[in-house]
Amino acid sequence: MIHPDTTAFLDGLQKTGIRPGLSRIRRLMARLGHPERAYPCVLITGTNGKGSTAAFLDAMLRASGLRVGLFTSPHLVDVRERIRIDGALVRPALFDACAADVRAAMAGGAGHPPIRATFFEALTAIGLLAFARDGVSFAVVEVGMGGRLDSTNIVEPWVSVLTNVSLDHQQFLGPTVDAIAIEKIGVCRRGRVLVTAVDDALFDRTLGPALRRRGVPCRRLGHEFQVRRHGDGIDWQGQRDLRGLPLGLTGSFQAENAALALAVVEALAPLGIRVDDPAVRRGLSATVWPGRMQVVSRRPLVVLDGCHNPGAAMRLAQTLDEGLLPRPRVLVHATKPDKDFVGVLDLLVPRVDAVIETWVIGLADPRDVVHRAVLVARPGMTVEVEPDLAMAVRRARTLAGASGSVLIAGSLYLVGAALGGRPWEDA
């Protein structure tokens, strides 16, 4: 466990909220001696799929023998989930030591003014410092939000990734998909490859011209590399032709995320980072990513998925259409109030047999959300409100029966609360 002083320090930053900009993180990293320059890295942005893409890439690089640092967000149960080294959560002692140094750097003194960093900026600094202290040979860094003004953009990536773009965080990133896309390609660097799976229309009208102006070479899914899913695996074709690659993550949408990670591996090869075919197979098959189509119990099948926006819901809907979750299916759902839960419910409710709206701290009142579920439910379909998560899951298991499935989906705060409380284990 991390030290109470560390917990108090981070808890005190929670109220800082979101304040995009690089000025604070630049000053903070300078005071820490620029640890982000101690290792090469890949920087991954996108609306959905960036965490899974990062996990696939991390696993393949580790399978090739590299000592890899992985920085992601948010965490589900333990804040150290955001900072993984060589596949494991950062050691508590190292986390505490780096947090203490970040706290001291923020405090200033000796003629240096304080730096009023946000919670996420402090965690970014802790993670990048921990990677340097522990001697990682490579880092995989997931953007928190956007790209251009996200604190993770302090790194200088050898390769950048843009998974996809849909509407999310419009109050910070812009009102349209095109505006958001321009913010996200702020992670690109002139002369260094961008790997992406954005759709052709967005690329042709906005991203392609912007990338050409910036001198950024691009490798695109469906163009420079291809993927075909079959069963539990994929066939991939880029500069290599790899068939029957097993994936450790469930869901049809994971084929795209794995393809992006493979394209990054190929882009790194000319830079001296080489992952051979056996390491590719070992890494992809061993990939684990909590809270993304994560099976936590059987009879009934209980699955967790952080499906928090319509883009993620569309991918989850595709998986449901493939029949991977047996019927009857019961959705246990909760959302942050600022998310487009209407778009999520419109996609998911028609594909399940019952809905239970629930609640955890920080999420929307389920009574304010359930009306949309009722509106799109089939006639006679069960739609209920149960604010207590444990009771909601217990009720869902009853409705599903031993042969059905329970899908706990929506906010990652819901997924984290479920993982922490494990309500499916109740007698």
Backbone hydrogen bonds, N-H to C=O, Kabsch-Sander energy under -0.5 kcal/mol:
donor,donor_aa,acceptor,acceptor_aa,energy
6,T,3,H,-0.7
7,T,3,H,-2.1
8,A,4,P,-2.7
9,F,5,D,-2.2
10,L,6,T,-2.4
11,D,7,T,-2.9
12,G,8,A,-2.0
13,L,9,F,-0.6
13,L,10,L,-1.0
14,Q,10,L,-0.6
14,Q,11,D,-1.1
16,T,13,L,-2.1
17,G,14,Q,-1.1
19,R,17,G,-0.5
21,G,149,L,-2.4
26,R,22,L,-2.3
27,R,23,S,-1.8
28,L,24,R,-2.4
29,M,25,I,-2.7
30,A,26,R,-1.9
31,R,27,R,-2.0
32,L,28,L,-1.3
33,G,30,A,-1.4
34,H,29,M,-3.3
37,R,34,H,-1.6
38,A,35,P,-1.9
42,V,139,A,-1.8
43,L,159,V,-1.6
44,I,141,V,-2.8
45,T,161,V,-3.0
47,T,164,N,-2.2
53,T,49,G,-2.5
54,A,50,K,-2.3
55,A,51,G,-2.2
56,F,52,S,-2.5
57,L,53,T,-2.3
58,D,54,A,-2.8
59,A,55,A,-2.3
60,M,56,F,-2.1
61,L,57,L,-2.5
62,R,58,D,-2.3
63,A,59,A,-2.1
64,S,60,M,-1.1
65,G,62,R,-1.7
66,L,61,L,-1.9
68,V,66,L,-0.8
69,G,138,F,-2.6
70,L,84,R,-3.1
71,F,140,V,-2.6
72,T,70,L,-0.5
72,T,82,R,-1.8
81,E,78,D,-2.5
82,R,79,V,-1.5
83,I,80,R,-1.6
84,R,70,L,-2.7
84,R,82,R,-0.5
85,I,88,A,-3.0
86,D,68,V,-3.0
88,A,85,I,-1.6
90,V,80,R,-0.7
90,V,83,I,-2.6
95,F,91,R,-2.7
96,D,92,P,-2.8
97,A,93,A,-2.2
98,C,94,L,-2.5
99,A,95,F,-2.5
100,A,96,D,-2.4
101,D,97,A,-1.8
102,V,98,C,-2.5
103,R,99,A,-2.7
104,A,100,A,-2.2
105,A,101,D,-2.3
106,M,102,V,-2.4
107,A,103,R,-1.7
108,G,104,A,-1.2
109,G,112,H,-3.2
112,H,109,G,-1.6
115,I,106,M,-2.9
116,R,114,P,-0.6
117,A,115,I,-1.8
119,F,13,L,-0.8
122,A,118,T,-2.5
123,L,119,F,-2.1
124,T,120,F,-2.5
125,A,121,E,-2.4
126,I,122,A,-2.5
127,G,123,L,-2.7
128,L,124,T,-2.6
129,L,125,A,-2.3
130,A,126,I,-2.6
131,F,127,G,-2.2
132,A,128,L,-1.6
133,R,129,L,-2.7
134,D,130,A,-2.3
135,G,132,A,-0.9
136,V,131,F,-2.1
137,S,67,R,-2.8
138,F,67,R,-1.3
139,A,40,P,-1.7
140,V,69,G,-3.1
141,V,42,V,-2.8
141,V,139,A,-0.5
142,E,71,F,-2.8
143,V,44,I,-3.0
147,G,145,M,-0.5
148,R,183,E,-2.2
150,D,147,G,-1.0
153,N,150,D,-2.0
154,I,151,S,-1.3
155,V,152,T,-1.8
158,W,41,C,-3.1
159,V,41,C,-0.8
160,S,193,V,-2.5
161,V,43,L,-2.2
162,L,195,V,-2.6
163,T,45,T,-2.4
172,F,169,H,-1.8
173,L,169,H,-2.5
174,G,170,Q,-1.9
180,I,176,T,-2.2
181,A,177,V,-2.5
182,I,178,D,-1.9
183,E,179,A,-1.8
184,K,180,I,-2.2
185,I,181,A,-2.0
186,G,183,E,-1.2
187,V,184,K,-1.5
188,C,185,I,-1.6
191,G,215,G,-3.0
192,R,189,R,-2.3
194,L,217,P,-2.4
195,V,160,S,-2.5
196,T,219,R,-2.2
197,A,162,L,-1.3
197,A,163,T,-1.0
203,F,199,D,-2.1
204,D,200,D,-3.1
205,R,201,A,-2.1
206,T,202,L,-1.9
207,L,202,L,-1.8
208,G,203,F,-3.4
210,A,206,T,-1.7
211,L,207,L,-3.0
212,R,208,G,-2.3
213,R,209,P,-2.1
214,R,210,A,-1.5
215,G,211,L,-0.6
215,G,212,R,-1.0
216,V,211,L,-2.5
219,R,194,L,-2.8
221,L,196,T,-2.4
222,G,225,F,-3.0
223,H,220,R,-2.0
223,H,225,F,-0.6
224,E,220,R,-1.1
225,F,220,R,-1.4
226,Q,237,Q,-2.7
228,R,235,D,-2.5
230,H,233,G,-2.6
233,G,230,H,-2.5
234,I,245,L,-2.1
235,D,228,R,-2.9
236,W,242,L,-3.4
237,Q,226,Q,-2.4
238,G,240,R,-3.3
242,L,236,W,-2.9
242,L,240,R,-0.6
245,L,234,I,-3.0
247,L,232,D,-1.7
248,G,284,L,-2.5
254,Q,251,G,-1.6
255,A,252,S,-1.5
256,E,253,F,-0.6
257,N,253,F,-1.2
258,A,254,Q,-2.7
259,A,255,A,-2.1
260,L,256,E,-2.0
261,A,257,N,-2.0
262,L,258,A,-2.4
263,A,259,A,-2.2
264,V,260,L,-1.9
265,V,261,A,-2.1
266,E,262,L,-2.0
267,A,263,A,-2.0
268,L,264,V,-1.9
269,A,265,V,-1.0
271,L,268,L,-1.4
272,G,269,A,-1.9
273,I,268,L,-1.8
274,R,272,G,-0.8
276,D,274,R,-0.5
280,V,276,D,-2.1
281,R,277,D,-2.2
282,R,278,P,-2.5
283,G,279,A,-2.7
284,L,280,V,-2.6
285,S,281,R,-2.1
286,A,282,R,-1.5
287,T,283,G,-0.7
287,T,284,L,-0.7
292,R,289,W,-1.3
293,M,291,G,-0.6
294,Q,304,L,-2.5
295,V,293,M,-0.6
296,V,294,Q,-0.6
296,V,302,V,-2.7
297,S,302,V,-1.1
301,L,404,G,-1.9
302,V,297,S,-2.5
303,V,406,V,-2.8
304,L,294,Q,-2.4
305,D,408,I,-2.2
306,G,291,G,-2.2
307,C,305,D,-2.2
308,H,306,G,-1.2
313,A,309,N,-2.4
314,M,310,P,-2.4
315,R,311,G,-1.4
316,L,312,A,-2.3
317,A,313,A,-2.8
318,Q,314,M,-1.6
319,T,315,R,-1.5
320,L,316,L,-2.4
321,D,317,A,-2.4
322,E,318,Q,-0.8
322,E,319,T,-0.7
323,G,320,L,-1.8
324,L,319,T,-1.2
330,V,405,S,-2.2
331,L,354,A,-2.8
332,V,330,V,-0.5
332,V,407,L,-2.9
333,H,331,L,-0.6
333,H,356,I,-2.2
334,A,409,A,-0.9
339,K,336,K,-1.5
341,F,339,K,-2.1
344,V,340,D,-1.5
345,L,341,F,-3.0
346,D,342,V,-2.4
347,L,343,G,-0.9
347,L,344,V,-0.6
348,L,344,V,-2.1
349,V,345,L,-2.2
351,R,348,L,-1.8
352,V,349,V,-1.7
353,D,329,R,-2.7
354,A,329,R,-0.9
355,V,382,T,-2.3
356,I,331,L,-3.0
357,E,384,E,-2.8
358,T,333,H,-2.7
359,W,387,P,-0.9
363,L,360,V,-2.2
364,A,335,T,-3.2
368,D,365,D,-2.2
369,V,365,D,-0.6
369,V,366,P,-0.8
370,V,366,P,-2.5
372,R,369,V,-1.4
373,A,369,V,-1.0
374,V,370,V,-2.5
375,L,371,H,-1.9
376,V,372,R,-1.7
377,A,373,A,-0.9
381,M,378,R,-2.1
382,T,353,D,-0.7
384,E,355,V,-2.7
386,E,357,E,-2.8
389,L,387,P,-0.6
392,A,388,D,-2.5
393,V,389,L,-2.6
394,R,390,A,-2.1
395,R,391,M,-2.5
396,A,392,A,-2.3
397,R,393,V,-2.4
398,T,394,R,-1.7
399,L,395,R,-2.3
400,A,396,A,-2.3
401,G,397,R,-2.1
404,G,401,G,-1.1
405,S,328,P,-2.4
406,V,301,L,-3.2
407,L,330,V,-3.0
408,I,303,V,-2.9
408,I,406,V,-0.6
409,A,332,V,-2.2
409,A,407,L,-0.9
410,G,305,D,-1.3
411,S,334,A,-2.4
415,V,411,S,-1.7
416,G,412,L,-2.7
417,A,413,Y,-2.2
418,A,414,L,-2.3
419,L,415,V,-2.6
420,G,416,G,-2.3
421,G,417,A,-2.3
422,R,418,A,-2.9
425,E,422,R,-1.8
426,D,423,P,-1.4
